[in-house]
Amino acid sequence: MALLTFRAPVDYAAQQTAFEDFLLNYKSTQTDLDLAATDAFQDLNIDGDGTSDEYDFMDDVAGGKEARRPNGQHQEPRRKYMDTLQKVADRSINEVTIELDDLDNYEKSFGEEFGLRLVDSIERNAKHYIDVLSQAVDKVMPKETKEISFKDDVLDIIMSQREKRNESVMMAAENELDASLPESIFPAELTRRYTLVFKPITPAGADSDRNTKALAVRNVRGEHLGHLITVRGIATRVSDVKPSVQVNAYTCDRCGCEIFQPVTSKQFTPMTECPSDECRQNNSKGQLFLSTRASKFLPFQEVKIQEMADQVPVGHIPRQLTVHCHGTLTRQINPGDVIDVAGIFLPTPYTGFKAIRAGLLTDTYLEAQHVNQHKKAYDDLVFDARTFRRIEQYKHSGHMYEYLSRSIAPEIYGHLDVKKALLLLLIGGVTKEMGDGMRIRGDINICLMGDPGVAKSQLLKYITKVAPRGVYTTGRGSSGVGLTAAVMRDPVTDEMVLEGGALVLADNGICCIDEFDKMDDGDRTAIHEVMEQQTISISKAGITTSLNARTSILAAANPLYGRYNPRISPVDNINLPAALLSRFDVLFLMLDTPSREADEELAQHVTYVHMNNKHPEKAGGVVFTPHEVRQYIAQARSWRPVVPKEVSEYMVGAYVRMRQQQKRDEGGKKHFTHTSPRTLLGILRLSQALARLRFSSQVVTDDVDEALRLVEVSKASLYNDSQRASDQSPSSKIYNLVRAMKDSGAAAVGDGSRGELSIKKVRERIIAKGFTEDQFNQALDEYALLDVWQTAAEGTRLVFIESGDGDADMDDADDIL
């Protein structure tokens, strides 16, 4: 009895015809990326050279460039997919992306009577429709417009010869009406020099009845087999890229025929006997030899993704899913990336010994079609129009430094100087590569040491959220191997491989280490090399190599006894080795000192945040979202500022003064803050980050002054200053600021050897801190009456009167007068 035949629920021939018509006739005005870029730059009216926003009559000259279009008018519709196929034919690209949004719009344009359900069919049976659409692409593929030359790749030349051979065989078959000739034609899988992938429907363009939300790994079930689905997760392991065979080519040693064997499954049996007519008639059974050059391979990469922490129910462990990437989708995912992967959910049988142990069980995997990165690297960020306009609105105000520093964790009260240092950490300096291979790091390292409850961990969490590649770890939960690299056995190849730790995962990003003081000394020494050389040298299990760890270290630690003890020296409180402390560019001590005014403001801030779930709006304060901060930093990091000669000389004078100050302080409690050449490099990196913040190609003296101020503030915060805690009058605050300028060398006159400050520069900095002109003049007069300082050179310079050598200072002042 014959089996019942089941008619296919869809008309594949009609659908393929519709696909061909879609590829030939679908027109789009602009891609989403072009539209976003046009909207972003539309209001700027920038010419091609980026220098003028005025109308230029040369734009409308006949025979020249196309006349400028008025705002709001886009370019003429173009045949989107035929342009793509032309680039494929011209060997410019090798991927054809079919956007289901476009196919959905194409279906809707025909109305209800269309009835082919193209998008629904692809989503339910995506694997088969890759072949159907590939056949449609082959039929409408245009002729190449670029001739093959010696500059082209060998593979392109072979592909071109195969296509010409196919055409000649087809023409001969049509002329001679011989059906046996087309058997020697090359298979379609061999002549295709493109990979066809689907881009799923976006939620914005989806119907209300179509569920386009990204699934968690544990929500992927058997009903999704064969469907095009989107899964969200974090990439935990990425394999090496290896060639995967698509078509095997053999050559017969008897008849010389070329035999092709398409490979569609995970395993295949190589052919050994020639199946050609000549060998079959002669019964010669010619032996086949594999021809690797004539075979076709595709890049293949295996990725393991894991559930996000917020997707795991209480008491469960995260689940994993295997993702297979082919062609251009390889090398797009790195360990630690948070991604949405659209792909085809397919089963795959176990092989080898696993098949014996598994029995009837079957493994599953996701064949990737499209990858969407959640936090892209700075270089890959696409600027959206709204953010671009908001940045342009405030960029020329001169207060972006203040605005952006306030935008760092606005829910946390105070710590403005710490937030400024963290902003510069996100921007970073310029990494220098010497001609002989020596490398000077540009990444900034910061350590936050402080009492419990001053929001150190919250600052670290925020930085991890803003940075495109941020890794958060704790001291007790991390070992030296977990931070650097571990040697383990690969389950696929059974070889010894290196598994990167937190510092390797944070390459080109930021590694935040909480509870830094609770790490074991042996584990803490593992990051010494990372903080200066930015590499990890490994010599384990026969593997000797050096891994890149170009990361900024942001560490948070508590003092030795939990809270800072002012009765013992700072060295005993901090309890970190000097070799490690010198590698931090900025070291802040965040003390929790009682103060009525500060405590009242802090309490009001905390209660407001708890009641309203947002930070309080300050009068005149501008706060950017984390997305806007990331966009601004991405623009700032594209600049590479240089240090001119006059600024270099100013920096040298400031460094010499810091060394002299350190020599004077060696007898006191400050002896552990050793000023070394690393301190000079830290000031240089902070100055370059400040120049990047201004979108400037040169470092100016003000950048160096602000960098010196930050270093001085970070050092001054390491000591218990009782006067500063008790006296909070405006005059005392102004005196402390001026004293810090004198110690750091900011606002100095000449080389700073005479200890003179420019009153003009001092006044500008004091007023920028929020004080009034009257308060500054009052403080100037009060401390002049106390013989702390005096004005000289007709009131343009400020000279401190040091104890013990006041006569010499008076003589100097008389000389100036």
Number of C-alpha atoms within 10 A of each C-alpha: 3 4 5 6 6 6 7 7 7 13 10 13 10 11 19 19 12 18 20 20 14 19 23 18 15 18 17 14 14 16 9 9 12 11 14 17 15 17 18 17 14 14 12 13 14 14 13 7 6 9 9 12 11 9 12 11 9 10 13 13 11 9 7 9 10 10 13 11 9 8 11 8 7 12 9 9 11 14 15 18 21 20 14 19 26 17 19 20 21 18 18 11 16 18 18 18 14 17 16 21 18 19 18 18 13 18 20 12 10 10 9 9 8 12 10 16 12 20 19 15 16 21 21 17 15 22 18 12 19 17 13 17 21 20 16 20 22 14 10 14 18 16 10 15 11 10 8 15 9 7 6 11 11 11 13 15 14 14 16 18 14 17 18 12 15 19 13 13 18 15 13 14 15 13 9 9 11 10 9 9 14 15 10 15 17 17 15 15 17 21 17 18 19 18 17 18 23 22 17 23 20 13 14 9 13 15 12 9 6 10 11 17 12 16 17 18 21 15 11 15 9 11 8 15 18 21 19 25 25 26 22 22 25 21 23 18 17 19 16 12 16 14 14 16 17 17 21 21 21 24 19 21 14 14 16 15 19 20 20 22 18 17 16 10 9 11 9 10 7 12 17 14 15 25 15 18 12 16 19 13 9 9 9 13 19 22 16 22 17 18 14 13 12 18 17 20 17 18 17 20 21 21 22 18 27 21 23 16 11 8 16 15 9 7 6 7 10 15 15 16 18 18 23 18 25 22 20 17 19 21 16 11 21 16 18 20 22 24 21 20 24 23 29 26 24 17 14 12 16 18 13 7 8 11 13 10 11 13 10 9 12 12 11 17 18 25 21 24 23 17 18 15 14 13 19 17 16 21 10 10 14 13 17 18 17 12 18 17 16 12 16 11 10 13 16 10 8 10 13 16 16 15 16 23 23 24 21 24 21 20 19 19 18 15 13 14 16 23 20 20 25 22 23 25 25 23 27 26 27 21 14 12 11 9 7 6 8 10 14 15 22 24 28 29 24 22 22 23 25 23 21 17 11 17 16 21 21 14 23 25 17 15 26 19 17 22 24 23 23 27 23 19 19 18 21 13 11 18 17 20 15 17 22 25 20 15 17 13 12 13 9 8 8 9 10 15 15 18 18 20 18 24 32 27 27 25 20 20 24 30 29 28 24 24 18 22 22 15 20 14 12 10 17 19 15 17 20 16 14 23 21 18 15 23 21 20 16 17 10 12 11 9 12 9 11 11 18 17 26 25 27 28 24 24 25 24 25 24 21 16 12 12 14 25 15 11 8 10 16 20 18 13 20 20 14 17 11 12 10 13 18 18 22 21 23 27 26 22 23 22 18 14 11 10 11 9 9 13 13 10 12 15 12 13 17 15 12 15 15 11 9 9 10 11 19 14 10 8 6 6 10 15 20 19 15 18 14 21 21 23 20 21 22 21 17 21 19 13 20 18 20 15 18 12 9 11 18 16 13 20 22 14 17 24 21 17 20 22 15 12 14 18 13 12 15 13 9 9 13 18 15 16 18 18 18 14 12 15 19 19 16 25 27 23 25 31 28 31 33 28 25 26 23 20 17 17 14 18 23 21 18 16 21 26 22 19 26 28 22 23 22 18 20 22 16 15 15 22 15 17 11 8 10 12 11 10 11 13 9 15 20 15 16 22 17 14 18 20 13 18 21 22 18 24 29 26 23 26 17 13 17 18 13 13 19 21 25 19 19 13 16 22 18 12 18 19 14 11 11 8 16 13 12 9 15 19 12 14 17 19 16 14 15 17 11 9 14 16 18 20 20 20 12 8 12 12 20 25 22 20 19 14 10 8 9 14 12 12 20 15 11 14 19 11 10 11 11
